[in-house]
Amino acid sequence: MRGVDTFSDLRTPRRRDFALAIALIALAVVEGAIRHDLHWPIATVAVTALLLSGLPWRRRHPLVLVLAMTAVTTGFAVAQAWAGSPQAGLGAMFALLLVPYALLRWGTRTERIIGSAALAVSVLVSSALATGTAADRLIGAIVGLLFVGTACLIGALRRERAASREREITMVRAQERDSLARDLHDTVAHHVSAIAIRAQAATARGVDATDTAASLAAIEKEASAALDEMRGIVRTLREPVAYTPTRGLDDVAALATSGPPRVTVRIDVTLAPSGVVAATLYRIAQEGVTNARRHAIGAGSIDVDVRSESGDVILTVIDDGQPAPTGDGYGLRGMAERLTLLGGELNAGPSDAGGWALRARVPRRVP
C-alpha cells in the first residue's frame, strides 16, 4: 500500500490525465514556436514535452517522476550554463508543480524524504547556474523554493485531510460495530431466554395440552421475532448504510407478557423522548427483563416502569425472585455504555423488597 489511500485504482492514470498532458504538450509546442527569446527552442520544447508526458503517472510513481524531473531539469541547466546560454523555460512547465504535489500527497514516507531532498537540490543548483548577479540568483532560489514548497505543502495538507477522513470513517465503523454487537447480544439473549423458559414450561410435569400449545405458540413467536431482528442486523452489515436504531416506547410496552414469569409494563412519560433515547430505553428494558428471566431464582413477576422525572426519563426493572450472583457480562456492560454515550447512568443491585432492581436514568433529549 502506498500513501494514505488504500485503493490502487485511485492512482491509476485516467483519460483526463492523458488529455491534460496532450493539451500541455501542444501548448508547449505553440509557445516554443512563437517565442523568440529561447536560445535552444527545439531542445527546450523537447525537454518540456518529455517531462509533461509523465504527468499521468504522477500518482502511481511520484518519486520516479520527481527524480526524472530533477535530473532532466538540472542537467539541462548545466548544459545551458556550460554553453553560456541563459536559462529560459516555457510557461507550460508550471504544470510540473503537480509532480511535487503528488509526491507529498501520494508518496510513502521514504519517497517523500528522498523526493523532497532531490527537489531542493535541483532548485538550488539551477539557481546557482543561472546568469545574473548573486542577488538575482538568490532571489531566483527563494522564488523557486517557494513555488515548489507551496506545491508540497498543498499535497501534504491534502494527504492529512484524507487521513483524517479515513480515521473518522474507521471510528464511525467501530462505533457501528459496537452498537451492532450490543444489539445482537440483546436480541439473542432476550428471545432465547424466553424460548428456553417456555420450553421448560411445556415439558414440565402435569402440564395439559392447552398450556403446552400456548407455550409452543409463544416459542414460535419469540423465534420469529429473533429471526426478524437478526435479519435486520445482517442486512445492516451487508448494505453500505448507516445503522440507526428503530425501536421505541411501543416496543417497551410489547415486552409485557403473561409469563412465566409475568412481565408488567407501565409507561408514564409526559413528553416523548428522542429516537435514540427511546431505542436505548427499549434495549435496556429488554436486557433487564432477560436478566431477570435468566438469573432471578423463583421469580414470578417482573415489573418494568418508565416515567418522567425532572427532565429525564427513568426506567426501572424489578423482579420478585431471589437474586443470583452475576458477573460483569456483556449485558450490563452494554447497557452502561449506551447510557454513558447519552449522558445517563445505570444502577443495578438487590432491591429493598427482595429480588433484583435495575434503574436507568437518561436525558429525554440527547445534547
C-alpha positions in Angstrom: 0.0 0.0 0.0 1.4 3.4 -1.0 0.4 6.6 0.7 -2.8 7.0 2.6 -5.5 5.7 0.3 -5.9 2.0 0.1 -7.4 1.7 -3.4 -4.8 1.4 -6.1 -7.2 2.4 -8.8 -7.3 5.9 -7.3 -3.7 6.3 -8.6 -4.2 4.7 -12.0 -3.8 7.1 -14.9 -7.2 8.4 -16.2 -8.3 9.6 -19.5 -8.4 13.2 -18.3 -4.7 12.8 -17.2 -3.7 11.9 -20.7 -5.9 14.7 -22.1 -4.2 17.2 -19.8 -0.7 16.0 -20.8 -1.5 16.2 -24.5 -3.0 19.7 -24.1 0.0 20.9 -22.2 2.4 19.4 -24.7 0.5 21.2 -27.5 0.7 24.4 -25.6 4.4 24.0 -25.2 4.9 23.4 -28.9 2.9 26.5 -29.8 4.8 28.6 -27.2 8.1 27.4 -28.4 7.2 28.3 -32.0 6.1 31.9 -31.2 8.8 32.8 -28.6 12.0 34.4 -29.9 13.9 34.6 -26.6 14.6 30.9 -26.5 18.2 30.1 -27.4 17.5 26.4 -27.6 13.8 26.3 -28.7 13.8 22.8 -30.1 15.6 21.3 -27.1 13.5 23.4 -24.6 10.3 22.2 -26.2 11.5 18.6 -26.3 12.6 18.6 -22.7 9.3 20.1 -21.6 7.2 17.7 -23.7 9.2 14.8 -22.2 8.5 15.8 -18.7 4.9 16.7 -19.3 4.3 13.2 -20.8 4.9 11.6 -17.4 2.2 13.6 -15.6 -0.5 10.8 -16.0 1.7 8.6 -13.7 2.4 11.2 -11.1 0.1 9.5 -8.5 1.3 5.9 -9.1 5.0 6.7 -9.3 5.6 10.1 -7.7 9.2 9.5 -6.7 10.2 8.2 -10.2 8.8 11.3 -11.8 10.4 13.6 -9.2 13.8 12.1 -9.8 13.4 12.2 -13.5 12.2 15.8 -13.5 15.0 17.0 -11.2 17.7 15.1 -13.2 16.5 16.4 -16.6 16.0 20.0 -15.5 19.3 20.1 -13.6 21.1 18.5 -16.5 19.5 21.0 -18.9 20.6 23.9 -16.6 24.2 22.5 -16.5 24.2 22.3 -20.3 22.9 25.8 -20.7 25.5 27.2 -18.2 28.3 25.3 -19.9 27.3 26.7 -23.3 26.9 30.2 -21.8 23.2 30.3 -22.7 20.8 32.0 -20.3 18.1 29.8 -18.7 14.7 30.2 -20.2 11.7 27.9 -19.7 8.2 27.6 -21.1 5.1 28.6 -19.2 3.7 25.0 -19.6 6.4 23.9 -17.2 4.5 25.4 -14.3 2.2 22.3 -14.7 5.1 20.2 -13.5 4.4 21.5 -9.9 1.8 18.7 -9.9 4.7 16.3 -9.5 5.9 17.6 -6.1 2.3 17.9 -5.1 1.7 14.3 -6.0 4.9 13.3 -4.1 3.6 14.7 -0.8 0.1 13.6 -1.5 0.6 10.0 -2.6 4.2 9.0 -1.8 5.4 6.9 1.1 7.4 8.3 3.9 10.7 7.3 2.3 9.7 8.6 -1.1 8.7 11.9 0.4 12.1 12.3 2.1 14.1 11.3 -0.9 12.0 13.3 -3.4 12.0 16.5 -1.2 15.8 16.4 -1.0 16.1 16.0 -4.7 13.7 18.9 -5.4 15.6 21.2 -3.0 19.0 20.3 -4.6 17.6 20.8 -8.1 16.2 24.2 -7.4 19.4 25.4 -5.7 21.7 24.0 -8.4 19.6 25.5 -11.2 19.5 28.9 -9.4 23.3 28.8 -8.8 23.9 28.2 -12.5 21.6 31.0 -13.7 23.0 34.1 -15.3 22.9 37.4 -13.5 24.2 38.8 -10.2 24.4 36.9 -6.9 21.4 38.8 -5.7 19.4 37.7 -8.8 20.4 34.1 -8.3 19.5 34.3 -4.6 16.1 35.7 -5.4 15.6 33.0 -8.1 16.5 30.3 -5.5 14.0 31.8 -3.0 11.2 32.0 -5.6 11.9 28.5 -6.8 11.8 27.1 -3.3 8.6 29.0 -2.6 6.8 27.6 -5.7 8.0 24.0 -5.0 7.4 24.3 -1.3 3.9 25.6 -1.8 3.1 22.6 -4.1 4.5 20.2 -1.5 2.6 21.9 1.3 -0.7 21.7 -0.5 0.0 18.0 -1.2 0.8 17.4 2.5 -2.4 19.2 3.6 -4.5 17.1 1.2 -2.8 14.0 2.5 -3.6 14.9 6.1 -7.2 15.7 5.2 -7.6 12.3 3.6 -6.0 10.6 6.6 -8.3 12.4 8.9 -11.3 11.4 6.9 -10.1 7.8 6.9 -9.7 7.9 10.7 -13.2 9.4 11.0 -14.7 6.7 8.9 -12.8 4.0 10.8 -14.1 5.4 14.1 -17.7 5.5 12.9 -17.4 1.9 11.7 -16.1 0.9 15.0 -19.0 2.6 16.8 -21.4 0.9 14.5 -19.8 -2.5 15.1 -20.1 -1.9 18.9 -23.7 -0.9 18.5 -24.5 -3.9 16.4 -22.7 -6.2 18.8 -24.8 -4.9 21.7 -28.0 -5.2 19.7 -27.1 -8.8 18.6 -26.4 -9.7 22.2 -29.6 -8.1 23.4 -31.7 -9.8 20.7 -30.3 -13.3 21.1 -30.3 -13.2 24.9 -33.8 -11.9 25.2 -35.6 -14.1 22.8 -33.5 -17.3 23.5 -34.2 -16.8 27.2 -37.9 -16.6 26.6 -37.8 -19.6 24.3 -35.9 -21.6 27.0 -38.4 -20.7 29.7 -41.4 -21.6 27.5 -39.8 -24.9 26.5 -39.3 -25.7 30.2 -42.9 -24.9 30.9 -44.1 -27.0 28.0 -42.1 -30.1 29.2 -42.9 -29.8 32.9 -44.9 -32.5 34.5 -48.6 -32.0 34.9 -48.9 -29.6 32.0 -52.0 -30.1 30.0 -52.3 -29.9 26.2 -53.7 -26.4 26.3 -50.8 -25.0 28.2 -48.3 -26.9 26.0 -49.9 -25.4 22.9 -49.7 -21.9 24.4 -46.1 -22.4 25.2 -45.3 -23.7 21.7 -47.1 -20.7 20.2 -45.1 -18.4 22.4 -41.9 -20.2 21.3 -42.8 -19.7 17.7 -43.5 -16.0 18.2 -40.2 -15.4 20.0 -38.2 -17.4 17.4 -39.8 -15.4 14.6 -39.0 -12.1 16.3 -35.4 -13.2 16.9 -35.0 -14.1 13.2 -36.5 -10.8 12.1 -34.2 -8.8 14.2 -31.1 -10.8 13.3 -32.0 -10.5 9.6 -32.2 -6.7 10.1 -28.7 -6.7 11.7 -27.3 -8.8 8.9 -28.8 -6.5 6.4 -27.2 -3.5 8.1 -23.8 -5.3 7.9 -24.2 -6.1 4.2 -25.6 -2.8 3.0 -23.5 0.4 2.9 -25.9 2.4 5.1 -25.5 4.0 8.5 -27.0 2.0 11.3 -29.9 3.8 13.0 -32.0 2.4 15.9 -35.6 1.8 15.2 -37.0 0.6 18.5 -39.1 2.8 20.8 -41.5 3.0 23.7 -44.1 1.0 21.9 -41.6 -1.9 21.8 -41.1 -1.5 25.6 -44.8 -1.9 26.1 -44.7 -5.0 23.9 -42.4 -6.7 26.4 -45.4 -7.3 28.6 -46.4 -11.0 28.8 -48.4 -13.3 31.0 -45.4 -15.4 31.7 -44.0 -17.3 33.2 -42.7 -15.1 34.7 -45.3 -12.4 34.2 -44.0 -9.1 32.8 -45.9 -5.9 33.6 -45.0 -2.7 31.8 -46.1 0.8 32.9 -45.2 3.9 30.9 -45.9 7.4 32.2 -43.9 9.8 30.1 -45.2 13.4 29.6 -43.1 14.1 26.5 -41.9 11.6 24.0 -38.1 11.1 24.2 -35.9 11.4 21.1 -35.5 8.4 18.8 -32.1 7.3 20.1 -33.2 7.7 23.7 -36.4 5.7 23.1 -34.3 3.0 21.4 -31.9 2.9 24.3 -34.7 2.6 26.8 -36.1 -0.4 24.8 -32.8 -2.2 24.7 -32.2 -1.6 28.5 -35.7 -2.8 29.3 -35.2 -5.8 27.1 -31.9 -6.7 28.7 -33.3 -6.1 32.2 -36.2 -8.5 31.6 -33.8 -11.0 30.0 -31.5 -10.9 33.0 -34.4 -11.3 35.4 -35.6 -14.4 33.5 -32.2 -15.9 33.4 -30.8 -15.1 36.8 -33.6 -14.4 39.3 -34.4 -17.6 41.2 -38.1 -18.3 41.6 -39.2 -15.0 40.0 -42.9 -14.9 39.5 -43.2 -11.3 38.2 -41.1 -8.7 36.5 -42.2 -5.0 36.7 -41.0 -2.5 34.1 -41.7 1.1 34.8 -40.9 4.1 32.5 -41.6 7.6 33.8 -40.6 11.2 33.5 -38.6 12.8 36.3 -37.0 16.3 36.4 -36.5 16.4 32.6 -35.1 12.9 32.5 -36.6 9.5 31.7 -36.3 6.9 34.5 -36.5 3.2 33.7 -36.7 0.6 36.4 -36.9 -3.2 36.1 -37.7 -5.1 39.3 -38.3 -8.8 39.9 -39.5 -10.6 43.0 -37.1 -13.5 42.8 -34.0 -14.3 44.8 -31.0 -12.6 43.2 -28.2 -14.8 41.9 -24.6 -13.6 41.7 -23.9 -12.3 38.2 -20.6 -11.2 36.7 -19.8 -8.1 34.7 -21.1 -9.6 31.5 -21.9 -8.1 28.1 -25.5 -7.2 29.2 -24.7 -4.8 32.0 -21.6 -3.6 30.2 -23.6 -2.8 27.0 -26.3 -1.0 29.0 -23.8 1.1 30.8 -22.0 2.0 27.5 -25.3 3.1 25.9 -26.2 5.3 28.8 -22.7 6.8 29.1 -22.9 7.9 25.5 -26.2 9.7 26.2 -25.1 11.3 29.4 -27.1 8.9 31.6 -26.3 6.5 34.4 -27.1 2.9 35.4 -27.6 1.3 38.9 -28.2 -2.4 39.4 -28.4 -4.5 42.6 -30.6 -6.2 45.1 -33.8 -4.2 45.9 -35.0 -3.4 49.4 -38.2 -5.5 48.9 -36.2 -8.5 47.7 -35.3 -9.5 44.2 -33.2 -7.5 41.8 -33.6 -3.9 40.7 -32.2 -2.1 37.7 -32.6 1.6 37.4 -31.5 3.7 34.4 -31.6 7.5 34.1 -31.3 9.0 30.7 -31.9 12.6 29.4 -35.0 13.0 27.4 -33.1 14.7 24.6 -29.5 13.9 23.5 -27.3 17.1 23.8 
